[in-house]
């Protein structure tokens, strides 16, 4: 992992504490808690809860919009669909 500059660290801290980002993080945590309660994921299992329709696109935290996928699959999604996040791919 590359070292962060103090400026970048300050920016990230400010960004992550913005009300919009706090709300999104709460929604993601709530989704994982739902799947943990259902027994589909547990701490340290390298699985993540994915929203089929992204929260940014109007998706909701309901069971029919959630799925459990391996961490590698969930985190590689942006590499394949980068245009939605400003990448030139």
N, CA, C and O atoms as a GROMACS GRO file, in nm:
protein
  356
    1UNK      N    1   0.084  -0.117   0.000
    1UNK     CA    2   0.000   0.000   0.000
    1UNK      C    3   0.089   0.124   0.000
    1UNK      O    4   0.185   0.132   0.076
    2UNK      N    5   0.057   0.217  -0.083
    2UNK     CA    6   0.135   0.340  -0.094
    2UNK      C    7   0.107   0.430   0.026
    2UNK      O    8  -0.004   0.431   0.081
    3UNK      N    9   0.207   0.506   0.066
    3UNK     CA   10   0.190   0.600   0.176
    3UNK      C   11   0.108   0.719   0.131
    3UNK      O   12   0.118   0.763   0.016
    4UNK      N   13   0.026   0.769   0.220
    4UNK     CA   14  -0.056   0.885   0.190
    4UNK      C   15   0.012   1.012   0.239
    4UNK      O   16   0.074   1.013   0.344
    5UNK      N   17  -0.002   1.115   0.162
    5UNK     CA   18   0.050   1.244   0.206
    5UNK      C   19  -0.045   1.301   0.312
    5UNK      O   20  -0.162   1.263   0.317
    6UNK      N   21   0.005   1.390   0.394
    6UNK     CA   22  -0.083   1.452   0.496
    6UNK      C   23  -0.203   1.523   0.433
    6UNK      O   24  -0.312   1.523   0.489
    7UNK      N   25  -0.181   1.584   0.314
    7UNK     CA   26  -0.291   1.654   0.248
    7UNK      C   27  -0.399   1.556   0.204
    7UNK      O   28  -0.518   1.582   0.219
    8UNK      N   29  -0.356   1.443   0.148
    8UNK     CA   30  -0.452   1.343   0.102
    8UNK      C   31  -0.526   1.282   0.220
    8UNK      O   32  -0.647   1.259   0.213
    9UNK      N   33  -0.455   1.256   0.327
    9UNK     CA   34  -0.517   1.201   0.446
    9UNK      C   35  -0.622   1.299   0.502
    9UNK      O   36  -0.731   1.257   0.541
   10UNK      N   37  -0.589   1.426   0.505
   10UNK     CA   38  -0.684   1.526   0.554
   10UNK      C   39  -0.807   1.533   0.463
   10UNK      O   40  -0.919   1.544   0.512
   11UNK      N   41  -0.786   1.526   0.331
   11UNK     CA   42  -0.898   1.528   0.236
   11UNK      C   43  -0.987   1.407   0.259
   11UNK      O   44  -1.110   1.420   0.267
   12UNK      N   45  -0.926   1.287   0.268
   12UNK     CA   46  -1.004   1.165   0.286
   12UNK      C   47  -1.083   1.168   0.416
   12UNK      O   48  -1.198   1.125   0.420
   13UNK      N   49  -1.021   1.218   0.521
   13UNK     CA   50  -1.090   1.227   0.650
   13UNK      C   51  -1.211   1.319   0.640
   13UNK      O   52  -1.318   1.286   0.690
   14UNK      N   53  -1.193   1.432   0.575
   14UNK     CA   54  -1.304   1.528   0.559
   14UNK      C   55  -1.414   1.467   0.472
   14UNK      O   56  -1.532   1.479   0.503
   15UNK      N   57  -1.374   1.401   0.363
   15UNK     CA   58  -1.470   1.340   0.270
   15UNK      C   59  -1.550   1.230   0.340
   15UNK      O   60  -1.672   1.226   0.330
   16UNK      N   61  -1.481   1.142   0.410
   16UNK     CA   62  -1.549   1.029   0.475
   16UNK      C   63  -1.639   1.072   0.589
   16UNK      O   64  -1.729   0.998   0.628
   17UNK      N   65  -1.615   1.191   0.644
   17UNK     CA   66  -1.700   1.237   0.753
   17UNK      C   67  -1.815   1.326   0.705
   17UNK      O   68  -1.893   1.376   0.786
   18UNK      N   69  -1.825   1.346   0.574
   18UNK     CA   70  -1.935   1.428   0.522
   18UNK      C   71  -2.067   1.354   0.545
   18UNK      O   72  -2.070   1.230   0.543
   19UNK      N   73  -2.175   1.426   0.567
   19UNK     CA   74  -2.304   1.362   0.595
   19UNK      C   75  -2.347   1.260   0.489
   19UNK      O   76  -2.403   1.156   0.522
   20UNK      N   77  -2.321   1.289   0.363
   20UNK     CA   78  -2.361   1.196   0.256
   20UNK      C   79  -2.284   1.064   0.267
   20UNK      O   80  -2.342   0.957   0.251
   21UNK      N   81  -2.153   1.072   0.294
   21UNK     CA   82  -2.072   0.951   0.304
   21UNK      C   83  -2.105   0.873   0.431
   21UNK      O   84  -2.102   0.750   0.431
   22UNK      N   85  -2.136   0.943   0.538
   22UNK     CA   86  -2.174   0.876   0.662
   22UNK      C   87  -2.303   0.796   0.638
   22UNK      O   88  -2.314   0.682   0.682
   23UNK      N   89  -2.399   0.857   0.569
   23UNK     CA   90  -2.526   0.790   0.540
   23UNK      C   91  -2.503   0.665   0.454
   23UNK      O   92  -2.562   0.561   0.480
   24UNK      N   93  -2.417   0.676   0.352
   24UNK     CA   94  -2.389   0.560   0.266
   24UNK      C   95  -2.322   0.448   0.346
   24UNK      O   96  -2.355   0.331   0.329
   25UNK      N   97  -2.228   0.485   0.433
   25UNK     CA   98  -2.160   0.385   0.515
   25UNK      C   99  -2.258   0.316   0.608
   25UNK      O  100  -2.251   0.195   0.628
   26UNK      N  101  -2.351   0.393   0.666
   26UNK     CA  102  -2.453   0.335   0.753
   26UNK      C  103  -2.538   0.234   0.675
   26UNK      O  104  -2.571   0.127   0.727
   27UNK      N  105  -2.574   0.269   0.552
   27UNK     CA  106  -2.655   0.178   0.470
   27UNK      C  107  -2.579   0.048   0.439
   27UNK      O  108  -2.635  -0.061   0.446
   28UNK      N  109  -2.450   0.061   0.405
   28UNK     CA  110  -2.369  -0.059   0.378
   28UNK      C  111  -2.356  -0.146   0.503
   28UNK      O  112  -2.366  -0.268   0.495
   29UNK      N  113  -2.334  -0.083   0.617
   29UNK     CA  114  -2.323  -0.158   0.742
   29UNK      C  115  -2.455  -0.226   0.778
   29UNK      O  116  -2.456  -0.339   0.827
   30UNK      N  117  -2.566  -0.158   0.753
   30UNK     CA  118  -2.697  -0.214   0.780
   30UNK      C  119  -2.723  -0.336   0.691
   30UNK      O  120  -2.781  -0.435   0.736
   31UNK      N  121  -2.680  -0.329   0.565
   31UNK     CA  122  -2.698  -0.441   0.473
   31UNK      C  123  -2.618  -0.562   0.521
   31UNK      O  124  -2.669  -0.674   0.520
   32UNK      N  125  -2.494  -0.541   0.562
   32UNK     CA  126  -2.414  -0.652   0.612
   32UNK      C  127  -2.475  -0.711   0.739
   32UNK      O  128  -2.476  -0.833   0.756
   33UNK      N  129  -2.528  -0.627   0.827
   33UNK     CA  130  -2.591  -0.675   0.949
   33UNK      C  131  -2.711  -0.764   0.918
   33UNK      O  132  -2.734  -0.865   0.985
   34UNK      N  133  -2.789  -0.726   0.816
   34UNK     CA  134  -2.903  -0.809   0.775
   34UNK      C  135  -2.858  -0.948   0.731
   34UNK      O  136  -2.919  -1.048   0.768
   35UNK      N  137  -2.752  -0.952   0.651
   35UNK     CA  138  -2.704  -1.081   0.600
   35UNK      C  139  -2.635  -1.162   0.710
   35UNK      O  140  -2.640  -1.285   0.707
   36UNK      N  141  -2.573  -1.095   0.804
   36UNK     CA  142  -2.513  -1.166   0.919
   36UNK      C  143  -2.623  -1.231   1.002
   36UNK      O  144  -2.610  -1.345   1.046
   37UNK      N  145  -2.731  -1.158   1.024
   37UNK     CA  146  -2.843  -1.209   1.102
   37UNK      C  147  -2.905  -1.331   1.034
   37UNK      O  148  -2.951  -1.424   1.100
   38UNK      N  149  -2.904  -1.329   0.900
   38UNK     CA  150  -2.959  -1.441   0.823
   38UNK      C  151  -2.860  -1.558   0.813
   38UNK      O  152  -2.894  -1.665   0.763
   39UNK      N  153  -2.737  -1.537   0.861
   39UNK     CA  154  -2.638  -1.644   0.861
   39UNK      C  155  -2.565  -1.661   0.729
   39UNK      O  156  -2.500  -1.764   0.709
   40UNK      N  157  -2.574  -1.565   0.640
   40UNK     CA  158  -2.511  -1.577   0.508
   40UNK      C  159  -2.366  -1.531   0.507
   40UNK      O  160  -2.289  -1.576   0.423
   41UNK      N  161  -2.328  -1.444   0.599
   41UNK     CA  162  -2.190  -1.397   0.610
   41UNK      C  163  -2.150  -1.396   0.757
   41UNK      O  164  -2.235  -1.392   0.846
   42UNK      N  165  -2.019  -1.400   0.779
   42UNK     CA  166  -1.969  -1.385   0.915
   42UNK      C  167  -1.835  -1.315   0.908
   42UNK      O  168  -1.773  -1.307   0.802
   43UNK      N  169  -1.790  -1.266   1.019
   43UNK     CA  170  -1.665  -1.192   1.026
   43UNK      C  171  -1.548  -1.280   0.981
   43UNK      O  172  -1.533  -1.393   1.028
   44UNK      N  173  -1.467  -1.227   0.890
   44UNK     CA  174  -1.348  -1.296   0.845
   44UNK      C  175  -1.370  -1.400   0.736
   44UNK      O  176  -1.279  -1.478   0.708
   45UNK      N  177  -1.487  -1.406   0.674
   45UNK     CA  178  -1.514  -1.508   0.574
   45UNK      C  179  -1.479  -1.466   0.431
   45UNK      O  180  -1.502  -1.542   0.336
   46UNK      N  181  -1.422  -1.345   0.414
   46UNK     CA  182  -1.384  -1.292   0.283
   46UNK      C  183  -1.502  -1.281   0.187
   46UNK      O  184  -1.485  -1.294   0.066
   47UNK      N  185  -1.619  -1.259   0.240
   47UNK     CA  186  -1.738  -1.236   0.159
   47UNK      C  187  -1.789  -1.096   0.187
   47UNK      O  188  -1.770  -1.042   0.296
   48UNK      N  189  -1.853  -1.038   0.087
   48UNK     CA  190  -1.909  -0.904   0.103
   48UNK      C  191  -2.054  -0.904   0.058
   48UNK      O  192  -2.095  -0.986  -0.024
   49UNK      N  193  -2.130  -0.812   0.112
   49UNK     CA  194  -2.269  -0.796   0.074
   49UNK      C  195  -2.273  -0.692  -0.036
   49UNK      O  196  -2.228  -0.578  -0.018
   50UNK      N  197  -2.328  -0.731  -0.150
   50UNK     CA  198  -2.334  -0.647  -0.268
   50UNK      C  199  -2.477  -0.605  -0.292
   50UNK      O  200  -2.569  -0.685  -0.277
   51UNK      N  201  -2.496  -0.480  -0.330
   51UNK     CA  202  -2.628  -0.433  -0.370
   51UNK      C  203  -2.641  -0.459  -0.520
   51UNK      O  204  -2.560  -0.410  -0.598
   52UNK      N  205  -2.741  -0.534  -0.561
   52UNK     CA  206  -2.762  -0.564  -0.702
   52UNK      C  207  -2.782  -0.434  -0.779
   52UNK      O  208  -2.718  -0.410  -0.882
   53UNK      N  209  -2.872  -0.350  -0.730
   53UNK     CA  210  -2.886  -0.214  -0.783
   53UNK      C  211  -2.817  -0.124  -0.683
   53UNK      O  212  -2.858  -0.116  -0.567
   54UNK      N  213  -2.712  -0.056  -0.727
   54UNK     CA  214  -2.630   0.025  -0.637
   54UNK      C  215  -2.712   0.130  -0.563
   54UNK      O  216  -2.812   0.181  -0.615
   55UNK      N  217  -2.669   0.160  -0.442
   55UNK     CA  218  -2.736   0.265  -0.365
   55UNK      C  219  -2.731   0.398  -0.439
   55UNK      O  220  -2.828   0.474  -0.435
   56UNK      N  221  -2.618   0.425  -0.506
   56UNK     CA  222  -2.604   0.549  -0.584
   56UNK      C  223  -2.705   0.558  -0.697
   56UNK      O  224  -2.741   0.668  -0.741
   57UNK      N  225  -2.751   0.442  -0.746
   57UNK     CA  226  -2.845   0.439  -0.857
   57UNK      C  227  -2.990   0.424  -0.809
   57UNK      O  228  -3.080   0.399  -0.889
   58UNK      N  229  -3.011   0.440  -0.679
   58UNK     CA  230  -3.146   0.432  -0.626
   58UNK      C  231  -3.182   0.298  -0.566
   58UNK      O  232  -3.298   0.276  -0.533
   59UNK      N  233  -3.086   0.209  -0.550
   59UNK     CA  234  -3.111   0.080  -0.488
   59UNK      C  235  -3.144   0.095  -0.340
   59UNK      O  236  -3.108   0.194  -0.277
   60UNK      N  237  -3.211  -0.004  -0.287
   60UNK     CA  238  -3.253   0.000  -0.146
   60UNK      C  239  -3.188  -0.114  -0.068
   60UNK      O  240  -3.133  -0.207  -0.127
   61UNK      N  241  -3.194  -0.105   0.062
   61UNK     CA  242  -3.142  -0.208   0.152
   61UNK      C  243  -3.254  -0.307   0.184
   61UNK      O  244  -3.299  -0.316   0.298
   62UNK      N  245  -3.298  -0.380   0.085
   62UNK     CA  246  -3.399  -0.484   0.104
   62UNK      C  247  -3.339  -0.617   0.059
   62UNK      O  248  -3.250  -0.619  -0.027
   63UNK      N  249  -3.387  -0.726   0.116
   63UNK     CA  250  -3.327  -0.857   0.088
   63UNK      C  251  -3.319  -0.890  -0.060
   63UNK      O  252  -3.220  -0.950  -0.104
   64UNK      N  253  -3.419  -0.853  -0.139
   64UNK     CA  254  -3.416  -0.888  -0.281
   64UNK      C  255  -3.312  -0.808  -0.359
   64UNK      O  256  -3.281  -0.842  -0.473
   65UNK      N  257  -3.256  -0.702  -0.299
   65UNK     CA  258  -3.153  -0.623  -0.366
   65UNK      C  259  -3.013  -0.656  -0.313
   65UNK      O  260  -2.916  -0.593  -0.355
   66UNK      N  261  -3.002  -0.751  -0.222
   66UNK     CA  262  -2.873  -0.786  -0.164
   66UNK      C  263  -2.830  -0.925  -0.209
   66UNK      O  264  -2.912  -1.015  -0.227
   67UNK      N  265  -2.699  -0.941  -0.225
   67UNK     CA  266  -2.644  -1.073  -0.253
   67UNK      C  267  -2.505  -1.080  -0.189
   67UNK      O  268  -2.439  -0.979  -0.169
   68UNK      N  269  -2.464  -1.202  -0.158
   68UNK     CA  270  -2.334  -1.224  -0.098
   68UNK      C  271  -2.240  -1.270  -0.208
   68UNK      O  272  -2.268  -1.366  -0.280
   69UNK      N  273  -2.127  -1.201  -0.221
   69UNK     CA  274  -2.028  -1.236  -0.324
   69UNK      C  275  -1.890  -1.238  -0.260
   69UNK      O  276  -1.868  -1.175  -0.157
   70UNK      N  277  -1.796  -1.310  -0.322
   70UNK     CA  278  -1.659  -1.307  -0.271
   70UNK      C  279  -1.601  -1.166  -0.279
   70UNK      O  280  -1.635  -1.089  -0.368
   71UNK      N  281  -1.515  -1.134  -0.186
   71UNK     CA  282  -1.452  -1.001  -0.180
   71UNK      C  283  -1.388  -0.965  -0.313
   71UNK      O  284  -1.402  -0.852  -0.360
   72UNK      N  285  -1.318  -1.059  -0.374
   72UNK     CA  286  -1.246  -1.033  -0.500
   72UNK      C  287  -1.344  -0.993  -0.612
   72UNK      O  288  -1.314  -0.904  -0.692
   73UNK      N  289  -1.457  -1.057  -0.617
   73UNK     CA  290  -1.558  -1.025  -0.719
   73UNK      C  291  -1.615  -0.886  -0.697
   73UNK      O  292  -1.628  -0.808  -0.791
   74UNK      N  293  -1.649  -0.854  -0.574
   74UNK     CA  294  -1.711  -0.725  -0.543
   74UNK      C  295  -1.615  -0.609  -0.568
   74UNK      O  296  -1.657  -0.504  -0.616
   75UNK      N  297  -1.488  -0.628  -0.537
   75UNK     CA  298  -1.393  -0.518  -0.550
   75UNK      C  299  -1.336  -0.504  -0.691
   75UNK      O  300  -1.274  -0.402  -0.721
   76UNK      N  301  -1.355  -0.603  -0.777
   76UNK     CA  302  -1.306  -0.592  -0.914
   76UNK      C  303  -1.413  -0.534  -1.007
   76UNK      O  304  -1.386  -0.512  -1.125
   77UNK      N  305  -1.530  -0.509  -0.956
   77UNK     CA  306  -1.640  -0.460  -1.036
   77UNK      C  307  -1.606  -0.328  -1.104
   77UNK      O  308  -1.639  -0.309  -1.221
   78UNK      N  309  -1.541  -0.239  -1.034
   78UNK     CA  310  -1.510  -0.108  -1.092
   78UNK      C  311  -1.410  -0.119  -1.206
   78UNK      O  312  -1.411  -0.035  -1.296
   79UNK      N  313  -1.324  -0.220  -1.204
   79UNK     CA  314  -1.231  -0.239  -1.315
   79UNK      C  315  -1.307  -0.270  -1.444
   79UNK      O  316  -1.266  -0.227  -1.552
   80UNK      N  317  -1.415  -0.343  -1.433
   80UNK     CA  318  -1.494  -0.381  -1.550
   80UNK      C  319  -1.596  -0.275  -1.590
   80UNK      O  320  -1.632  -0.264  -1.707
   81UNK      N  321  -1.643  -0.197  -1.496
   81UNK     CA  322  -1.748  -0.098  -1.521
   81UNK      C  323  -1.702   0.041  -1.481
   81UNK      O  324  -1.779   0.117  -1.422
   82UNK      N  325  -1.578   0.074  -1.511
   82UNK     CA  326  -1.517   0.197  -1.465
   82UNK      C  327  -1.578   0.325  -1.518
   82UNK      O  328  -1.564   0.429  -1.455
   83UNK      N  329  -1.643   0.320  -1.631
   83UNK     CA  330  -1.700   0.443  -1.689
   83UNK      C  331  -1.799   0.509  -1.592
   83UNK      O  332  -1.813   0.631  -1.592
   84UNK      N  333  -1.866   0.429  -1.513
   84UNK     CA  334  -1.961   0.485  -1.418
   84UNK      C  335  -1.890   0.560  -1.305
   84UNK      O  336  -1.953   0.635  -1.231
   85UNK      N  337  -1.759   0.539  -1.293
   85UNK     CA  338  -1.683   0.604  -1.186
   85UNK      C  339  -1.570   0.690  -1.240
   85UNK      O  340  -1.474   0.718  -1.169
   86UNK      N  341  -1.581   0.732  -1.366
   86UNK     CA  342  -1.485   0.825  -1.422
   86UNK      C  343  -1.358   0.764  -1.476
   86UNK      O  344  -1.267   0.838  -1.513
   87UNK      N  345  -1.349   0.631  -1.484
   87UNK     CA  346  -1.232   0.570  -1.542
   87UNK      C  347  -1.252   0.560  -1.694
   87UNK      O  348  -1.365   0.549  -1.741
   88UNK      N  349  -1.144   0.564  -1.769
   88UNK     CA  350  -1.153   0.559  -1.914
   88UNK      C  351  -1.136   0.416  -1.965
   88UNK      O  352  -1.045   0.389  -2.044
   89UNK      N  353  -1.220   0.329  -1.923
   89UNK     CA  354  -1.211   0.190  -1.968
   89UNK      C  355  -1.336   0.150  -2.040
   89UNK      O  356  -1.348   0.037  -2.086
   0.00000   0.00000   0.00000
